[in-house]
Amino acid sequence: MDLKFKIWRQDGPEAAGRMEDYELTGISPDMSLLETLDVLNEQLIANGETAIAFDHDCREGICGTCGMFIDGRPHGPLTGITTCQLHMRSFEDGATIHVEPWRVDAFPVIRDLVVDRSAFDRVIQAGGFVSVNAGTAPEANSIPVRRADAERAFDAAACIGCGACAAVCKNSSAMLFVAAKVSHLSLLPQGRVEAVERVRGTVAQMDAEGFGGCTNTGACEAECPKHVSMEHIARMNWEFVKATLFSRE
Amino acid sequence: MQSSIAGKLWMAATGLFLCLFLLVHLFGNLQLFLPRPQGQLQFNFYSHLLSSNPLIKIAGLATYAGILGHAVLSLLLTRRNRAARSVPYAYSRPQDASPWYARNMGILGTVLLIFLVIHMKTFWYEYHWGAVGVDSGGHRDLYAVVLAAFDREWYVALYVVAMAAMGYHLLHGVESAFRTFGFQPRRFARLAHRLGVAFAVGVSALFAIIPVYVYLVQRW
């Protein structure tokens, strides 16, 4: 395949960025987009130019590191996948492919396509956990969990923290990510203990990081590589209402 | 507004309150479908009943407050949301991920606000301070004002366009408001979605049909 690329280049956090044009020939349709970028980078290095910086880790769709905006959508034109699972057969031969970093001020660009997603880590630190004593794993059957609740909690736990929800949201809202964490733990008995502090803490941190607010457009759910449902946002809202109106101090 | 979720909750609360107002307003307007002589007396009597009732006056003030709160809060929240992305995407396809009306609630709401000003001038202002006659029942003849207003094609068209905007605004707004309050019926999810759509389409369509019906049938 012969392909043209328009890729965001930015030398550092403070530098001004720009879209630059690249051309590649003889690309296999079975290569992933990350592998195609690897090929492009080898060419750049051979020509004495600086390689394009991009994040990646597992290359099997479970780590959430390779988030980038491809042809106007997070992780490219398909749904339910990350960038490493996007193959060049998904594009027309001769196509021009736009690649940009997430455009969310809470995820500042470090270089080229790499953004700093530590805002999500600080949201987790603000309550997205359960406090348990470390040590030997407890007996799994000692705390019964209703099957339906376990399934819903699993759906939320599928979130890999890639940031696509905030990247695609017209408000740059991280609500689907935060909701996935709040909903996942609030559905399970181990998580109920800290439910009030969790929803208060994570929502306050989400706002402090400068993410926008949710207007339920549904773009996050449509673009989430793990299909995390917006029902978790509704559940987080309800947890927030309960924590605000009914919880004892 | 400290929390973004608190902002959402107030938008949802004022929005749903305004939906209640729409229902009450619609039930009053349905009297315009009644046959002419009784319909005129009935409609004018109802208008008198509302405008002379102190409880309705309080409800009216609450409605103004609701509209003002909904509009001002939307501006504040939109400003905050815009500030969260200072560098726009060079190439973006939002149409692939969400419906256009869900992304343009502010524009649809602005259309409704402009419509509201025109609507208030035509009926509310005229009824209270305009030169309005008296019907055979002794009540101010708002019915005649309605007939005169919808005598003009462009004015009927304006109402139909405004109600289409309201339909799309409600199509996203009603379901969104319930989600915001955490309402997510598991077994009746599809039914709840259909009820939201039915409310948006039904209320807007009935409001839009009235000027057309008055123009085509009641004027003669």
Chai-1 contact restraints between the chains, C-beta under 6 A:
chainA,res_idxA,chainB,res_idxB,connection_type,confidence,min_distance_angstrom,max_distance_angstrom,comment,restraint_id
A,M19,B,A90,contact,1.0,0.0,6.0,A-B,restraint_1
A,G72,B,Y91,contact,1.0,0.0,6.0,A-B,restraint_2
A,G72,B,S92,contact,1.0,0.0,6.0,A-B,restraint_3
A,G72,B,R93,contact,1.0,0.0,6.0,A-B,restraint_4
A,R73,B,R93,contact,1.0,0.0,6.0,A-B,restraint_5
A,R73,B,D96,contact,1.0,0.0,6.0,A-B,restraint_6
A,H98,B,Y91,contact,1.0,0.0,6.0,A-B,restraint_7
A,E100,B,Y89,contact,1.0,0.0,6.0,A-B,restraint_8
A,E100,B,A90,contact,1.0,0.0,6.0,A-B,restraint_9
A,R103,B,R85,contact,1.0,0.0,6.0,A-B,restraint_10
A,R103,B,V87,contact,1.0,0.0,6.0,A-B,restraint_11
A,R103,B,Y89,contact,1.0,0.0,6.0,A-B,restraint_12
A,D105,B,A84,contact,1.0,0.0,6.0,A-B,restraint_13
A,D105,B,S86,contact,1.0,0.0,6.0,A-B,restraint_14
A,V168,B,A97,contact,1.0,0.0,6.0,A-B,restraint_15
A,K170,B,R103,contact,1.0,0.0,6.0,A-B,restraint_16
A,N171,B,N81,contact,1.0,0.0,6.0,A-B,restraint_17
A,S172,B,A84,contact,1.0,0.0,6.0,A-B,restraint_18
A,S172,B,R85,contact,1.0,0.0,6.0,A-B,restraint_19
A,V203,B,S3,contact,1.0,0.0,6.0,A-B,restraint_20
A,V203,B,I5,contact,1.0,0.0,6.0,A-B,restraint_21
A,D207,B,S4,contact,1.0,0.0,6.0,A-B,restraint_22
A,G210,B,A84,contact,1.0,0.0,6.0,A-B,restraint_23
A,F211,B,A84,contact,1.0,0.0,6.0,A-B,restraint_24
A,G212,B,N81,contact,1.0,0.0,6.0,A-B,restraint_25
A,G212,B,A84,contact,1.0,0.0,6.0,A-B,restraint_26
A,G213,B,S4,contact,1.0,0.0,6.0,A-B,restraint_27
A,G213,B,G7,contact,1.0,0.0,6.0,A-B,restraint_28
A,G213,B,L77,contact,1.0,0.0,6.0,A-B,restraint_29
A,G213,B,N81,contact,1.0,0.0,6.0,A-B,restraint_30
A,N216,B,S176,contact,1.0,0.0,6.0,A-B,restraint_31
A,N216,B,R179,contact,1.0,0.0,6.0,A-B,restraint_32
A,T217,B,S98,contact,1.0,0.0,6.0,A-B,restraint_33
A,T217,B,A102,contact,1.0,0.0,6.0,A-B,restraint_34
A,T217,B,R103,contact,1.0,0.0,6.0,A-B,restraint_35
A,G218,B,S98,contact,1.0,0.0,6.0,A-B,restraint_36
A,A219,B,A97,contact,1.0,0.0,6.0,A-B,restraint_37
A,A219,B,S98,contact,1.0,0.0,6.0,A-B,restraint_38
A,A222,B,A97,contact,1.0,0.0,6.0,A-B,restraint_39
A,E223,B,A97,contact,1.0,0.0,6.0,A-B,restraint_40
A,E231,B,Q184,contact,1.0,0.0,6.0,A-B,restraint_41
A,A234,B,R179,contact,1.0,0.0,6.0,A-B,restraint_42
A,A234,B,G182,contact,1.0,0.0,6.0,A-B,restraint_43
A,A234,B,Q184,contact,1.0,0.0,6.0,A-B,restraint_44
A,N237,B,T180,contact,1.0,0.0,6.0,A-B,restraint_45
A,N237,B,G182,contact,1.0,0.0,6.0,A-B,restraint_46
A,W238,B,G182,contact,1.0,0.0,6.0,A-B,restraint_47
A,F240,B,I5,contact,1.0,0.0,6.0,A-B,restraint_48
